[in-house]
């Protein structure tokens, strides 16, 4: 039977009931960095997660709260959102921290991951559909290394599998890329590799480091390769959005993307990227390495979780910003204004705040609309921002 005639099989009563008050679903469309991201049916989001060796600070929280908002906005378009947020629990930084504390790296990772999860629940960050841990995906890294070797995108030397990374500098000038490579432990001056920008997919372990068997001897994965392998294993050869802090653009995301594309042959690996601006203290990046940390749990003793969440979101996602304690009072006052707006009679289009969020996750614009319109507009925004 021709497809066009199937609608005539529907009962006239049912057909009329479906037409009354019905509207066509809104297109599943958002923009990130000004570029449209049309979606059909599903959205795959990969979020670079934590290396669990210390407590959660505000810089971490900002990235994961923005990733959570992205998932909420995408879900509001009617697509099925699958978020994968990894845990990098095989990493030399974690090993060093565990050695200083006199504990095993696995024990430290599990303990700190539990603290992180508590902080995320307090901030109303939804549990991702997938939470791969690097130690469970070592075999996937071995597979990735072998595929890269087979494709000529890597070479093996003395038990290390090096990825050919000369083209993965994210458009940076050479001196800046070399400096960042050194800062993130990629050792551009290592004479064992062909090019300063080559990075380890697999590397040998000494007696004090965790090790797994591989065709190239006992060893452990490289950091960038872990994320590439976990993303490929969970989401397949591409994702819709790759999320992380702005500090991950290079080298981490550049190498993760380059390895995934070289292994699968599918480009682009990420249709869009969401890089969250760094949180600073007095102009200096908030980081564990510098010790200038503002801890999430400390702030939650001062203000409600919803106020802290709104403070993190009420700005452009990609802009760096300085934290000031006094601004928390402003965030709490703004939250109370939103609640008050939700309680009064509304006007205008209730979908307007959601439309503002779909345009580059513009929270300030969405909040302004909700405060102006009140009623259902404010209530919907409170739900989308997970403030209620």
ROMARLUM-651918 format. One record per residue (C-alpha): residue number from 1; residue in one letter; y, x, z. Coordinates in pm, whole numbers, m for minus. Example, Ala and Ser with C-alpha at 12.3 -4.5 7.8 and 13.67 -1.06 7.14 Angstrom:
REM ROMARLUM-651918
lopa->1 | vogu->a | py->m450 | px->1230 | pz->780 $
lopa->2 | vogu->s | py->m106 | px->1367 | pz->714 $
This chain:
REM ROMARLUM-651918
lopa->1 | vogu->x | py->0 | px->0 | pz->0 $
lopa->2 | vogu->x | py->345 | px->138 | pz->m83 $
lopa->3 | vogu->x | py->527 | px->275 | pz->221 $
lopa->4 | vogu->x | py->830 | px->55 | pz->154 $
lopa->5 | vogu->x | py->622 | px->m262 | pz->199 $
lopa->6 | vogu->x | py->488 | px->m174 | pz->546 $
lopa->7 | vogu->x | py->794 | px->m315 | pz->722 $
lopa->8 | vogu->x | py->703 | px->m662 | pz->594 $
lopa->9 | vogu->x | py->389 | px->m654 | pz->810 $
lopa->10 | vogu->x | py->602 | px->m666 | pz->1127 $
lopa->11 | vogu->x | py->635 | px->m1004 | pz->1296 $
lopa->12 | vogu->x | py->977 | px->m1156 | pz->1218 $
lopa->13 | vogu->x | py->1025 | px->m1223 | pz->1591 $
lopa->14 | vogu->x | py->952 | px->m864 | pz->1688 $
lopa->15 | vogu->x | py->1159 | px->m734 | pz->1397 $
lopa->16 | vogu->x | py->1459 | px->m942 | pz->1506 $
lopa->17 | vogu->x | py->1420 | px->m835 | pz->1869 $
lopa->18 | vogu->x | py->1422 | px->m471 | pz->1767 $
lopa->19 | vogu->x | py->1741 | px->m519 | pz->1567 $
lopa->20 | vogu->x | py->1937 | px->m695 | pz->1840 $
lopa->21 | vogu->x | py->2138 | px->m443 | pz->2041 $
lopa->22 | vogu->x | py->1955 | px->m146 | pz->1890 $
lopa->23 | vogu->x | py->2129 | px->168 | pz->1767 $
lopa->24 | vogu->x | py->2006 | px->465 | pz->1569 $
lopa->25 | vogu->x | py->1929 | px->770 | pz->1785 $
lopa->26 | vogu->x | py->2198 | px->1036 | pz->1793 $
lopa->27 | vogu->x | py->2124 | px->1350 | pz->1590 $
lopa->28 | vogu->x | py->1974 | px->1631 | pz->1799 $
lopa->29 | vogu->x | py->2256 | px->1872 | pz->1730 $
lopa->30 | vogu->x | py->2448 | px->2121 | pz->1942 $
lopa->31 | vogu->x | py->2669 | px->2419 | pz->1865 $
lopa->32 | vogu->x | py->2655 | px->2760 | pz->2029 $
lopa->33 | vogu->x | py->2919 | px->3023 | pz->1957 $
lopa->34 | vogu->x | py->3060 | px->2781 | pz->1703 $
lopa->35 | vogu->x | py->2740 | px->2768 | pz->1498 $
lopa->36 | vogu->x | py->2545 | px->2446 | pz->1459 $
lopa->37 | vogu->x | py->2190 | px->2436 | pz->1593 $
lopa->38 | vogu->x | py->2017 | px->2130 | pz->1444 $
lopa->39 | vogu->x | py->1689 | px->2045 | pz->1615 $
lopa->40 | vogu->x | py->1389 | px->1837 | pz->1514 $
lopa->41 | vogu->x | py->1153 | px->1715 | pz->1782 $
lopa->42 | vogu->x | py->1149 | px->2019 | pz->2008 $
lopa->43 | vogu->x | py->1352 | px->2313 | pz->2131 $
lopa->44 | vogu->x | py->1205 | px->2645 | pz->2242 $
lopa->45 | vogu->x | py->1422 | px->2839 | pz->2487 $
lopa->46 | vogu->x | py->1341 | px->3189 | pz->2611 $
lopa->47 | vogu->x | py->1533 | px->3308 | pz->2919 $
lopa->48 | vogu->x | py->1516 | px->3672 | pz->3026 $
lopa->49 | vogu->x | py->1435 | px->3641 | pz->3395 $
lopa->50 | vogu->x | py->1440 | px->3863 | pz->3698 $
lopa->51 | vogu->x | py->1294 | px->4195 | pz->3794 $
lopa->52 | vogu->x | py->1191 | px->4087 | pz->4146 $
lopa->53 | vogu->x | py->1291 | px->4376 | pz->4369 $
lopa->54 | vogu->x | py->1588 | px->4237 | pz->4563 $
lopa->55 | vogu->x | py->1764 | px->3918 | pz->4664 $
lopa->56 | vogu->x | py->1943 | px->3688 | pz->4419 $
lopa->57 | vogu->x | py->2313 | px->3753 | pz->4365 $
lopa->58 | vogu->x | py->2577 | px->3541 | pz->4195 $
lopa->59 | vogu->x | py->2553 | px->3730 | pz->3866 $
lopa->60 | vogu->x | py->2185 | px->3639 | pz->3839 $
lopa->61 | vogu->x | py->2252 | px->3281 | pz->3940 $
lopa->62 | vogu->x | py->2520 | px->3236 | pz->3672 $
lopa->63 | vogu->x | py->2274 | px->3315 | pz->3392 $
lopa->64 | vogu->x | py->2002 | px->3084 | pz->3519 $
lopa->65 | vogu->x | py->2237 | px->2796 | pz->3597 $
lopa->66 | vogu->x | py->2378 | px->2817 | pz->3242 $
lopa->67 | vogu->x | py->2024 | px->2827 | pz->3101 $
lopa->68 | vogu->x | py->1944 | px->2520 | pz->3307 $
lopa->69 | vogu->x | py->2252 | px->2339 | pz->3173 $
lopa->70 | vogu->x | py->2150 | px->2428 | pz->2817 $
lopa->71 | vogu->x | py->1809 | px->2271 | pz->2880 $
lopa->72 | vogu->x | py->1974 | px->1961 | pz->3027 $
lopa->73 | vogu->x | py->2206 | px->1922 | pz->2727 $
lopa->74 | vogu->x | py->1924 | px->1975 | pz->2478 $
lopa->75 | vogu->x | py->1707 | px->1726 | pz->2663 $
lopa->76 | vogu->x | py->1992 | px->1477 | pz->2639 $
lopa->77 | vogu->x | py->1971 | px->1492 | pz->2260 $
lopa->78 | vogu->x | py->1618 | px->1352 | pz->2275 $
lopa->79 | vogu->x | py->1423 | px->1667 | pz->2188 $
lopa->80 | vogu->x | py->1133 | px->1803 | pz->2392 $
lopa->81 | vogu->x | py->1266 | px->2119 | pz->2560 $
lopa->82 | vogu->x | py->1021 | px->2398 | pz->2648 $
lopa->83 | vogu->x | py->1191 | px->2668 | pz->2855 $
lopa->84 | vogu->x | py->1018 | px->2999 | pz->2918 $
lopa->85 | vogu->x | py->1170 | px->3222 | pz->3188 $
lopa->86 | vogu->x | py->981 | px->3545 | pz->3245 $
lopa->87 | vogu->x | py->935 | px->3762 | pz->3551 $
lopa->88 | vogu->x | py->943 | px->4136 | pz->3478 $
lopa->89 | vogu->x | py->708 | px->4244 | pz->3756 $
lopa->90 | vogu->x | py->599 | px->4566 | pz->3584 $
lopa->91 | vogu->x | py->908 | px->4784 | pz->3575 $
lopa->92 | vogu->x | py->1002 | px->5129 | pz->3699 $
lopa->93 | vogu->x | py->1299 | px->4990 | pz->3896 $
lopa->94 | vogu->x | py->1058 | px->4766 | pz->4086 $
lopa->95 | vogu->x | py->816 | px->5056 | pz->4138 $
lopa->96 | vogu->x | py->1093 | px->5274 | pz->4280 $
lopa->97 | vogu->x | py->1213 | px->4997 | pz->4514 $
lopa->98 | vogu->x | py->859 | px->4937 | pz->4639 $
lopa->99 | vogu->x | py->808 | px->5308 | pz->4702 $
lopa->100 | vogu->x | py->1128 | px->5325 | pz->4907 $
lopa->101 | vogu->x | py->1007 | px->5036 | pz->5121 $
lopa->102 | vogu->x | py->656 | px->5173 | pz->5154 $
lopa->103 | vogu->x | py->498 | px->4866 | pz->4994 $
lopa->104 | vogu->x | py->293 | px->4794 | pz->4685 $
lopa->105 | vogu->x | py->491 | px->4679 | pz->4383 $
lopa->106 | vogu->x | py->285 | px->4358 | pz->4359 $
lopa->107 | vogu->x | py->363 | px->4267 | pz->4719 $
lopa->108 | vogu->x | py->735 | px->4329 | pz->4679 $
lopa->109 | vogu->x | py->743 | px->4131 | pz->4354 $
lopa->110 | vogu->x | py->572 | px->3826 | pz->4503 $
lopa->111 | vogu->x | py->798 | px->3830 | pz->4809 $
lopa->112 | vogu->x | py->1121 | px->3862 | pz->4613 $
lopa->113 | vogu->x | py->1013 | px->3607 | pz->4356 $
lopa->114 | vogu->x | py->965 | px->3356 | pz->4638 $
lopa->115 | vogu->x | py->1320 | px->3425 | pz->4760 $
lopa->116 | vogu->x | py->1451 | px->3382 | pz->4406 $
lopa->117 | vogu->x | py->1266 | px->3052 | pz->4362 $
lopa->118 | vogu->x | py->1419 | px->2924 | pz->4687 $
lopa->119 | vogu->x | py->1768 | px->3009 | pz->4563 $
lopa->120 | vogu->x | py->1705 | px->2841 | pz->4227 $
lopa->121 | vogu->x | py->1579 | px->2522 | pz->4392 $
lopa->122 | vogu->x | py->1888 | px->2517 | pz->4613 $
lopa->123 | vogu->x | py->2106 | px->2541 | pz->4301 $
lopa->124 | vogu->x | py->1909 | px->2256 | pz->4141 $
lopa->125 | vogu->x | py->1773 | px->2472 | pz->3861 $
lopa->126 | vogu->x | py->1471 | px->2296 | pz->3715 $
lopa->127 | vogu->x | py->1141 | px->2483 | pz->3715 $
lopa->128 | vogu->x | py->1078 | px->2611 | pz->3360 $
lopa->129 | vogu->x | py->776 | px->2489 | pz->3169 $
lopa->130 | vogu->x | py->655 | px->2850 | pz->3137 $
lopa->131 | vogu->x | py->700 | px->3137 | pz->3384 $
lopa->132 | vogu->x | py->502 | px->3430 | pz->3244 $
lopa->133 | vogu->x | py->470 | px->3740 | pz->3459 $
lopa->134 | vogu->x | py->454 | px->4075 | pz->3286 $
lopa->135 | vogu->x | py->144 | px->4190 | pz->3474 $
lopa->136 | vogu->x | py->m49 | px->3899 | pz->3321 $
lopa->137 | vogu->x | py->60 | px->3986 | pz->2966 $
lopa->138 | vogu->x | py->m31 | px->4354 | pz->2945 $
lopa->139 | vogu->x | py->m299 | px->4275 | pz->2686 $
lopa->140 | vogu->x | py->m32 | px->4104 | pz->2474 $
lopa->141 | vogu->x | py->178 | px->4421 | pz->2487 $
lopa->142 | vogu->x | py->m122 | px->4625 | pz->2373 $
lopa->143 | vogu->x | py->m168 | px->4381 | pz->2084 $
lopa->144 | vogu->x | py->202 | px->4407 | pz->2000 $
lopa->145 | vogu->x | py->185 | px->4786 | pz->2000 $
lopa->146 | vogu->x | py->m114 | px->4785 | pz->1765 $
lopa->147 | vogu->x | py->52 | px->4540 | pz->1524 $
lopa->148 | vogu->x | py->368 | px->4753 | pz->1518 $
lopa->149 | vogu->x | py->158 | px->5061 | pz->1446 $
lopa->150 | vogu->x | py->m28 | px->4881 | pz->1168 $
lopa->151 | vogu->x | py->301 | px->4773 | pz->1011 $
lopa->152 | vogu->x | py->450 | px->5121 | pz->1027 $
lopa->153 | vogu->x | py->719 | px->5005 | pz->1272 $
lopa->154 | vogu->x | py->586 | px->5234 | pz->1547 $
lopa->155 | vogu->x | py->406 | px->5565 | pz->1590 $
lopa->156 | vogu->x | py->189 | px->5714 | pz->1864 $
lopa->157 | vogu->x | py->242 | px->6052 | pz->2022 $
lopa->158 | vogu->x | py->63 | px->6190 | pz->2329 $
lopa->159 | vogu->x | py->m30 | px->5846 | pz->2459 $
lopa->160 | vogu->x | py->311 | px->5686 | pz->2400 $
lopa->161 | vogu->x | py->362 | px->5423 | pz->2131 $
lopa->162 | vogu->x | py->722 | px->5451 | pz->2010 $
lopa->163 | vogu->x | py->898 | px->5167 | pz->1830 $
lopa->164 | vogu->x | py->1122 | px->5282 | pz->1546 $
lopa->165 | vogu->x | py->1454 | px->5150 | pz->1673 $
lopa->166 | vogu->x | py->1721 | px->5318 | pz->1464 $
lopa->167 | vogu->x | py->1821 | px->4984 | pz->1314 $
lopa->168 | vogu->x | py->1839 | px->4794 | pz->1642 $
lopa->169 | vogu->x | py->2181 | px->4899 | pz->1769 $
lopa->170 | vogu->x | py->2339 | px->4549 | pz->1761 $
lopa->171 | vogu->x | py->2631 | px->4669 | pz->1551 $
lopa->172 | vogu->x | py->2754 | px->4912 | pz->1816 $
lopa->173 | vogu->x | py->2897 | px->5249 | pz->1722 $
lopa->174 | vogu->x | py->2655 | px->5534 | pz->1779 $
lopa->175 | vogu->x | py->2822 | px->5685 | pz->2087 $
lopa->176 | vogu->x | py->2843 | px->5351 | pz->2267 $
lopa->177 | vogu->x | py->2483 | px->5267 | pz->2181 $
lopa->178 | vogu->x | py->2361 | px->5606 | pz->2302 $
lopa->179 | vogu->x | py->2549 | px->5566 | pz->2629 $
lopa->180 | vogu->x | py->2400 | px->5223 | pz->2692 $
lopa->181 | vogu->x | py->2056 | px->5343 | pz->2593 $
lopa->182 | vogu->x | py->2077 | px->5619 | pz->2852 $
lopa->183 | vogu->x | py->2215 | px->5385 | pz->3119 $
lopa->184 | vogu->x | py->1925 | px->5146 | pz->3077 $
lopa->185 | vogu->x | py->1658 | px->5415 | pz->3097 $
lopa->186 | vogu->x | py->1562 | px->5445 | pz->2731 $
lopa->187 | vogu->x | py->1608 | px->5825 | pz->2738 $
lopa->188 | vogu->x | py->1771 | px->5885 | pz->2400 $
lopa->189 | vogu->x | py->1750 | px->6260 | pz->2459 $
lopa->190 | vogu->x | py->1370 | px->6264 | pz->2493 $
lopa->191 | vogu->x | py->1246 | px->6531 | pz->2248 $
lopa->192 | vogu->x | py->909 | px->6357 | pz->2213 $
lopa->193 | vogu->x | py->1043 | px->6089 | pz->1982 $
lopa->194 | vogu->x | py->1159 | px->6101 | pz->1623 $
lopa->195 | vogu->x | py->1493 | px->5929 | pz->1677 $
lopa->196 | vogu->x | py->1715 | px->5884 | pz->1985 $
lopa->197 | vogu->x | py->1696 | px->5507 | pz->1943 $
lopa->198 | vogu->x | py->1318 | px->5487 | pz->1942 $
lopa->199 | vogu->x | py->1184 | px->5315 | pz->2255 $
lopa->200 | vogu->x | py->848 | px->5298 | pz->2425 $
lopa->201 | vogu->x | py->624 | px->5001 | pz->2360 $
lopa->202 | vogu->x | py->346 | px->5165 | pz->2562 $
lopa->203 | vogu->x | py->363 | px->5478 | pz->2778 $
lopa->204 | vogu->x | py->126 | px->5682 | pz->2996 $
lopa->205 | vogu->x | py->127 | px->5635 | pz->3374 $
lopa->206 | vogu->x | py->99 | px->5903 | pz->3639 $
lopa->207 | vogu->x | py->m109 | px->5873 | pz->3955 $
lopa->208 | vogu->x | py->168 | px->5686 | pz->4139 $
lopa->209 | vogu->x | py->229 | px->5427 | pz->3869 $
lopa->210 | vogu->x | py->28 | px->5116 | pz->3778 $
lopa->211 | vogu->x | py->m194 | px->5164 | pz->3474 $
lopa->212 | vogu->x | py->m403 | px->4957 | pz->3238 $
lopa->213 | vogu->x | py->m647 | px->5069 | pz->2967 $
lopa->214 | vogu->x | py->m533 | px->5086 | pz->2605 $
lopa->215 | vogu->x | py->m646 | px->5254 | pz->2280 $
lopa->216 | vogu->x | py->m395 | px->5531 | pz->2361 $
lopa->217 | vogu->x | py->m510 | px->5592 | pz->2718 $
lopa->218 | vogu->x | py->m423 | px->5444 | pz->3055 $
lopa->219 | vogu->x | py->m61 | px->5340 | pz->3080 $
lopa->220 | vogu->x | py->190 | px->5059 | pz->3118 $
lopa->221 | vogu->x | py->424 | px->4855 | pz->2898 $
lopa->222 | vogu->x | py->784 | px->4934 | pz->2813 $
lopa->223 | vogu->x | py->1048 | px->4689 | pz->2935 $
lopa->224 | vogu->x | py->1167 | px->4560 | pz->2596 $
lopa->225 | vogu->x | py->810 | px->4525 | pz->2473 $
lopa->226 | vogu->x | py->718 | px->4309 | pz->2773 $
lopa->227 | vogu->x | py->974 | px->4043 | pz->2683 $
lopa->228 | vogu->x | py->886 | px->4057 | pz->2313 $
lopa->229 | vogu->x | py->517 | px->4014 | pz->2389 $
lopa->230 | vogu->x | py->568 | px->3733 | pz->2642 $
lopa->231 | vogu->x | py->801 | px->3543 | pz->2410 $
lopa->232 | vogu->x | py->559 | px->3576 | pz->2118 $
lopa->233 | vogu->x | py->262 | px->3475 | pz->2331 $
lopa->234 | vogu->x | py->432 | px->3166 | pz->2477 $
lopa->235 | vogu->x | py->658 | px->3043 | pz->2195 $
lopa->236 | vogu->x | py->510 | px->3198 | pz->1882 $
lopa->237 | vogu->x | py->701 | px->3399 | pz->1620 $
lopa->238 | vogu->x | py->1046 | px->3247 | pz->1685 $
lopa->239 | vogu->x | py->1259 | px->3066 | pz->1941 $
lopa->240 | vogu->x | py->1553 | px->2830 | pz->1908 $
lopa->241 | vogu->x | py->1768 | px->2994 | pz->2177 $
lopa->242 | vogu->x | py->1740 | px->3334 | pz->2345 $
lopa->243 | vogu->x | py->1926 | px->3340 | pz->2679 $
lopa->244 | vogu->x | py->2038 | px->3621 | pz->2907 $
lopa->245 | vogu->x | py->2332 | px->3794 | pz->3064 $
lopa->246 | vogu->x | py->2591 | px->3958 | pz->2843 $
lopa->247 | vogu->x | py->2466 | px->4295 | pz->2966 $
lopa->248 | vogu->x | py->2133 | px->4232 | pz->2787 $
lopa->249 | vogu->x | py->2278 | px->4217 | pz->2435 $
lopa->250 | vogu->x | py->2201 | px->4588 | pz->2395 $
lopa->251 | vogu->x | py->1960 | px->4742 | pz->2441 $
lopa->252 | vogu->x | py->1726 | px->4474 | pz->2575 $
lopa->253 | vogu->x | py->1772 | px->4176 | pz->2344 $
lopa->254 | vogu->x | py->1834 | px->4395 | pz->2042 $
lopa->255 | vogu->x | py->1495 | px->4567 | pz->2087 $
lopa->256 | vogu->x | py->1314 | px->4250 | pz->2193 $
lopa->257 | vogu->x | py->1428 | px->4077 | pz->1875 $
lopa->258 | vogu->x | py->1361 | px->4380 | pz->1653 $
lopa->259 | vogu->x | py->1006 | px->4422 | pz->1786 $
lopa->260 | vogu->x | py->924 | px->4053 | pz->1752 $
lopa->261 | vogu->x | py->1055 | px->4039 | pz->1395 $
lopa->262 | vogu->x | py->879 | px->4360 | pz->1295 $
lopa->263 | vogu->x | py->549 | px->4234 | pz->1437 $
lopa->264 | vogu->x | py->558 | px->3880 | pz->1300 $
lopa->265 | vogu->x | py->759 | px->3922 | pz->981 $
lopa->266 | vogu->x | py->952 | px->3605 | pz->1078 $
lopa->267 | vogu->x | py->1331 | px->3623 | pz->1084 $
lopa->268 | vogu->x | py->1540 | px->3542 | pz->1267 $
lopa->269 | vogu->x | py->1340 | px->3561 | pz->1587 $
lopa->270 | vogu->x | py->1615 | px->3366 | pz->1767 $
lopa->271 | vogu->x | py->1807 | px->3096 | pz->1580 $
lopa->272 | vogu->x | py->2082 | px->3124 | pz->1841 $
lopa->273 | vogu->x | py->2161 | px->3341 | pz->2143 $
lopa->274 | vogu->x | py->2335 | px->3242 | pz->2465 $
lopa->275 | vogu->x | py->2481 | px->3539 | pz->2648 $
lopa->276 | vogu->x | py->2646 | px->3462 | pz->2980 $
lopa->277 | vogu->x | py->2958 | px->3655 | pz->3078 $
lopa->278 | vogu->x | py->2919 | px->3894 | pz->3369 $
lopa->279 | vogu->x | py->3042 | px->3813 | pz->3719 $
lopa->280 | vogu->x | py->3274 | px->4077 | pz->3862 $
lopa->281 | vogu->x | py->3418 | px->4181 | pz->4194 $
lopa->282 | vogu->x | py->3764 | px->4331 | pz->4164 $
lopa->283 | vogu->x | py->3704 | px->4394 | pz->3794 $
lopa->284 | vogu->x | py->3371 | px->4573 | pz->3848 $
lopa->285 | vogu->x | py->3043 | px->4419 | pz->3733 $
lopa->286 | vogu->x | py->2837 | px->4267 | pz->4013 $
lopa->287 | vogu->x | py->2510 | px->4461 | pz->4017 $
lopa->288 | vogu->x | py->2238 | px->4577 | pz->4251 $
lopa->289 | vogu->x | py->2292 | px->4933 | pz->4135 $
lopa->290 | vogu->x | py->2654 | px->4932 | pz->4258 $
lopa->291 | vogu->x | py->2590 | px->4728 | pz->4571 $
lopa->292 | vogu->x | py->2893 | px->4500 | pz->4524 $
lopa->293 | vogu->x | py->2684 | px->4186 | pz->4556 $
lopa->294 | vogu->x | py->2769 | px->3833 | pz->4655 $
lopa->295 | vogu->x | py->2445 | px->3665 | pz->4756 $
lopa->296 | vogu->x | py->2365 | px->3307 | pz->4664 $
lopa->297 | vogu->x | py->2215 | px->3225 | pz->5003 $
lopa->298 | vogu->x | py->2529 | px->3347 | pz->5181 $
lopa->299 | vogu->x | py->2750 | px->3125 | pz->4966 $
lopa->300 | vogu->x | py->2527 | px->2823 | pz->5023 $
lopa->301 | vogu->x | py->2604 | px->2851 | pz->5393 $
lopa->302 | vogu->x | py->2971 | px->2800 | pz->5307 $
lopa->303 | vogu->x | py->2970 | px->2529 | pz->5038 $
lopa->304 | vogu->x | py->2727 | px->2263 | pz->4912 $
lopa->305 | vogu->x | py->2494 | px->2368 | pz->4632 $
lopa->306 | vogu->x | py->2657 | px->2125 | pz->4390 $
lopa->307 | vogu->x | py->2998 | px->2283 | pz->4450 $
lopa->308 | vogu->x | py->2863 | px->2634 | pz->4389 $
lopa->309 | vogu->x | py->2686 | px->2517 | pz->4076 $
lopa->310 | vogu->x | py->3006 | px->2357 | pz->3947 $
lopa->311 | vogu->x | py->3197 | px->2677 | pz->4027 $
lopa->312 | vogu->x | py->2957 | px->2874 | pz->3807 $
lopa->313 | vogu->x | py->2981 | px->2625 | pz->3521 $
lopa->314 | vogu->x | py->3349 | px->2528 | pz->3513 $
lopa->315 | vogu->x | py->3446 | px->2798 | pz->3261 $
lopa->316 | vogu->x | py->3345 | px->2933 | pz->2922 $
lopa->317 | vogu->x | py->2987 | px->3057 | pz->2943 $
lopa->318 | vogu->x | py->3050 | px->3378 | pz->2751 $
lopa->319 | vogu->x | py->3358 | px->3503 | pz->2936 $
lopa->320 | vogu->x | py->3342 | px->3757 | pz->3221 $
lopa->321 | vogu->x | py->3514 | px->3648 | pz->3541 $
lopa->322 | vogu->x | py->3604 | px->3772 | pz->3886 $
lopa->323 | vogu->x | py->3459 | px->3600 | pz->4189 $
lopa->324 | vogu->x | py->3700 | px->3504 | pz->4468 $
lopa->325 | vogu->x | py->3586 | px->3322 | pz->4781 $
lopa->326 | vogu->x | py->3896 | px->3101 | pz->4782 $
lopa->327 | vogu->x | py->3790 | px->2952 | pz->4448 $
lopa->328 | vogu->x | py->3493 | px->2786 | pz->4617 $
lopa->329 | vogu->x | py->3733 | px->2545 | pz->4790 $
lopa->330 | vogu->x | py->3877 | px->2453 | pz->4450 $
lopa->331 | vogu->x | py->3525 | px->2387 | pz->4319 $
lopa->332 | vogu->x | py->3446 | px->2163 | pz->4613 $
lopa->333 | vogu->x | py->3769 | px->1967 | pz->4560 $
lopa->334 | vogu->x | py->3687 | px->1927 | pz->4189 $
lopa->335 | vogu->x | py->3338 | px->1805 | pz->4277 $
lopa->336 | vogu->x | py->3481 | px->1543 | pz->4512 $
lopa->337 | vogu->x | py->3718 | px->1432 | pz->4236 $
lopa->338 | vogu->x | py->3422 | px->1384 | pz->4001 $
lopa->339 | vogu->x | py->3239 | px->1179 | pz->4262 $
lopa->340 | vogu->x | py->3550 | px->965 | pz->4315 $
lopa->341 | vogu->x | py->3586 | px->914 | pz->3938 $
lopa->342 | vogu->x | py->3224 | px->803 | pz->3918 $
lopa->343 | vogu->x | py->3288 | px->536 | pz->4182 $
lopa->344 | vogu->x | py->3579 | px->367 | pz->4005 $
lopa->345 | vogu->x | py->3570 | px->132 | pz->3703 $
lopa->346 | vogu->x | py->3538 | px->324 | pz->3380 $
lopa->347 | vogu->x | py->3699 | px->313 | pz->3040 $
lopa->348 | vogu->x | py->3649 | px->476 | pz->2702 $
lopa->349 | vogu->x | py->3324 | px->603 | pz->2553 $
lopa->350 | vogu->x | py->3068 | px->694 | pz->2823 $
lopa->351 | vogu->x | py->2904 | px->939 | pz->2581 $
lopa->352 | vogu->x | py->3221 | px->1146 | pz->2538 $
lopa->353 | vogu->x | py->3146 | px->1404 | pz->2813 $
lopa->354 | vogu->x | py->2800 | px->1465 | pz->2667 $
lopa->355 | vogu->x | py->2954 | px->1520 | pz->2324 $
lopa->356 | vogu->x | py->3189 | px->1778 | pz->2474 $
lopa->357 | vogu->x | py->2892 | px->1960 | pz->2627 $
lopa->358 | vogu->x | py->2712 | px->1968 | pz->2292 $
lopa->359 | vogu->x | py->3005 | px->2163 | pz->2150 $
lopa->360 | vogu->x | py->2951 | px->2513 | pz->2291 $
lopa->361 | vogu->x | py->2862 | px->2380 | pz->2638 $
lopa->362 | vogu->x | py->3230 | px->2310 | pz->2703 $
lopa->363 | vogu->x | py->3211 | px->2210 | pz->3069 $
lopa->364 | vogu->x | py->3588 | px->2211 | pz->3138 $
lopa->365 | vogu->x | py->3645 | px->1971 | pz->2846 $
lopa->366 | vogu->x | py->3359 | px->1747 | pz->2960 $
lopa->367 | vogu->x | py->3491 | px->1740 | pz->3317 $
lopa->368 | vogu->x | py->3842 | px->1654 | pz->3196 $
lopa->369 | vogu->x | py->3708 | px->1360 | pz->2995 $
lopa->370 | vogu->x | py->3496 | px->1237 | pz->3285 $
lopa->371 | vogu->x | py->3788 | px->1253 | pz->3528 $
lopa->372 | vogu->x | py->4008 | px->1063 | pz->3284 $
lopa->373 | vogu->x | py->3757 | px->792 | pz->3193 $
lopa->374 | vogu->x | py->3574 | px->760 | pz->3524 $
lopa->375 | vogu->x | py->3288 | px->519 | pz->3576 $
lopa->376 | vogu->x | py->2983 | px->568 | pz->3357 $
lopa->377 | vogu->x | py->3136 | px->874 | pz->3187 $
lopa->378 | vogu->x | py->3162 | px->1056 | pz->3519 $
lopa->379 | vogu->x | py->2821 | px->939 | pz->3633 $
lopa->380 | vogu->x | py->2655 | px->1065 | pz->3315 $
lopa->381 | vogu->x | py->2828 | px->1401 | pz->3343 $
lopa->382 | vogu->x | py->2725 | px->1440 | pz->3706 $
lopa->383 | vogu->x | py->2367 | px->1379 | pz->3595 $
lopa->384 | vogu->x | py->2384 | px->1622 | pz->3301 $
lopa->385 | vogu->x | py->2538 | px->1895 | pz->3518 $
lopa->386 | vogu->x | py->2280 | px->1820 | pz->3791 $
lopa->387 | vogu->x | py->2551 | px->1771 | pz->4053 $
lopa->388 | vogu->x | py->2418 | px->1451 | pz->4204 $
